[in-house]
């Protein structure tokens, strides 16, 4: 089973979203923590989310994870037979 471009893109896309959700909480400060905020807003609302920086980090981290997974797959470390044996599932 070989990687096709569409499969590789789909795997990268899923990894990218997972890494995005992991990186979202880093560096966010709430209005309550900073002691500022507009009247009528939730004190837990973020002041600055720094989304541009998070999108760049998400892209870099997911590209690294994808490259490592692709290299492991091409080296034969990630295949169905090996993973099923590790999990104790007979084929």
N, C-alpha and C positions, 0 to 999 in steps of 0.2 A: 504494500500500500504506500503510495508516494504522496507527498504533499503536492497539492495543486495550488494555484494562486488564490482561488476563491476560498479554499479551506484554510490556507495560511492567513488570509485576511480575516476570516471569521474568528479564528483562534486569537489573533492579535487584538481584534475588536473586543472580544470578551475579556481578555486579560487587561486591556486598557481601562475598561469600565470598573473592573474589580480593583485595580490599582488606584483609580480615581477616588473610589469610595474609601479606600484606606488612607489616602493623603488628605482628604477634605478636612478632618478635624485639626490638623497641624497648623499652629500659628494663628488660630482664630481667637479673638478676644471679644467678649460680650460687652454690651453696654453697662451691665452691672459691674463687671470687673474694672472697667475704665472710669466708672462714675459719671459718665455722660450719657445722654439719650434724650430723644424728643419726647415730650409728654404724650401719653397714650400709646406708646410702643412697648413691646415686650422687653423686659430687662435682659432676657437671654438672647436677644437678636444680636447678630454679629455687627461689629463696627466696620471692619475691613476684612474681606475674605481672601484677598490676594489671589484671585482665581487665575490670573495670567501665569504667575509663578508656579501654581499648583498644576496647571495644564502642561507646562514645560517639564516639570519633574515627573508627572504621570507618564508622559511620552517617553522620557529617557529611561525610567525604571521598567516600564512595560516592554520597551525595545530590548533591554538587557535580559529580562526574564524570557522573552520570546526567543532571543538568540541562543540562550543557554538550553532551552527546551528543544529547539530545532537541532542544535549540535548533538544533544543527547539522543534525540530520535534518529538522526543519521548515523550515530555510532552504534545503534542497536540497543541502547539502554532503555528506551521507552517504546516497547512494542506490546501488543496484546498478550502474547504468550508469557513474556517475562512478568508483566504486571499481574496477570491472573495467577501465576505461580506464587508471587509474593503475597497475594490476598487469599490464597488457598482455594481458589475457584477453579474447578476442573473445566477444561475446554472440551 
